[in-house]
């Protein structure tokens, strides 16, 4: 019996361990930190041996194969030892893909991937298809492969999840866009990060589809360097394309094979230029999956925003509070600011990932009246924006409750208070979801 060791006891790791158990492997899970209670309960329920608070080297180095959770960098000593020994290390996505015959629509990108994934899932559900949602969103893909049966999966896949994918094969692969992000995990080399994203295309065949933003220079530059046999379906707001999606006469036009579908921009449920891109990518994936035009139009008109992504929370004294906690990089925050038409009190900060704030300065000049820092070290944010908003209009806080309270003092009727942090959450919060929920809670208390 082959021995599978899973490193990491979160959603991804526990899902992989359950799948390994179901498939008859000798499985063991190890987490260097504390495993959250409900995950530990799941492991006990499935009778999977595990350890937490440290790694027992002998139990790990005896593995025939290791499934590594995406949060663990390849630089940690245990991974280095496994690599030196020649032990195969795969991601949960790679492992689960071996046991799944469903059609897979897989979405990666620096920004927009959660919204695009959720839109496609909604479209496929509305078309009456038997579809699962997983990857970097919702339930673990491996857990679903172990315990459920779907004909389709829509998977949001991060670069960290792609890093240890080798044979994994999407039927439709989507890259929403690529902007500098997570460079601390890629040796501060953009090229390494771009290659990680493009791993989603490595096993595509001529029958498969690759959907991409042809307005995105980084994507196109890399696409021109590689050989790709899949059908190429670009989406763009700048020009007309033969096959793909584009904007013309205030409509999205989607062309796939010999079919065409039009959707008026004013009918889209999601506002903002970035969501036109997300809607085009989703509509193309739907057309390539054989979904009819009526379902596509109705779905794009009735979709509800994703939690933590430009999510309206409440309007208090005519001030709208928006939770965009998922904006963990500069580009995501740029989109959030760009689509605001009212004066903004901007809540920003957290764990910096090597951010360059230069690109945000014109938008801050144009739209932001005050800044509330929410982070342990706000020195880079202060250096970038203090002179723009003025000394009295920038304050520092260390909790969501304080950030909301300070923002409310700056905000007047007709303003927007926007949590779009531009940074990771791990200095003050356990995750971007934790940060977003605490923000929403603070707004409700207010």
Number of C-alpha atoms within 10 A of each C-alpha: 8 12 18 22 28 30 29 26 27 20 20 28 27 26 27 35 32 25 24 26 18 15 11 12 16 17 24 22 25 23 20 14 13 14 19 12 9 10 16 19 12 14 20 12 10 12 12 18 14 19 18 17 11 11 16 14 12 8 13 22 17 14 21 16 19 26 26 24 25 24 12 13 14 17 9 9 10 16 19 12 14 19 13 9 10 11 16 13 23 21 25 30 27 21 23 21 20 13 13 19 13 18 17 20 24 25 29 28 23 22 25 25 25 22 21 27 29 24 25 29 24 22 24 25 15 14 17 11 14 13 18 23 23 23 23 23 18 13 15 24 29 30 23 21 24 21 11 9 15 16 13 21 27 27 29 25 23 20 23 22 26 23 20 24 22 16 12 20 22 26 21 25 25 31 23 25 23 22 19 20 24 22 16 12 17 16 11 15 13 17 15 13 24 21 14 19 26 21 18 28 24 18 16 20 16 11 10 18 23 24 25 27 25 22 16 15 13 17 21 15 11 13 14 9 8 10 9 16 16 19 16 15 24 21 32 21 17 11 12 14 17 12 20 26 31 23 23 15 8 11 17 24 23 25 21 18 10 6 11 14 19 20 23 15 19 11 14 21 16 21 14 13 12 17 18 21 25 24 26 28 31 27 32 30 27 23 20 18 15 12 19 13 18 12 17 25 18 16 22 23 17 13 15 15 16 15 18 24 21 24 20 16 17 15 17 13 12 13 19 19 26 25 26 28 31 29 26 26 25 25 21 24 25 19 21 20 22 17 14 16 10 15 19 28 28 26 29 24 29 25 20 23 19 15 18 14 17 10 11 18 15 11 14 20 13 13 18 25 19 26 31 26 27 27 28 16 16 18 11 14 21 18 11 14 21 17 12 19 16 12 13 9 16 24 18 20 19 16 19 24 18 16 25 26 17 20 26 20 9 17 20 16 12 13 23 24 27 29 36 29 30 27 27 24 24 16 17 17 17 11 15 21 16 16 26 25 17 17 26 24 15 17 22 12 10 11
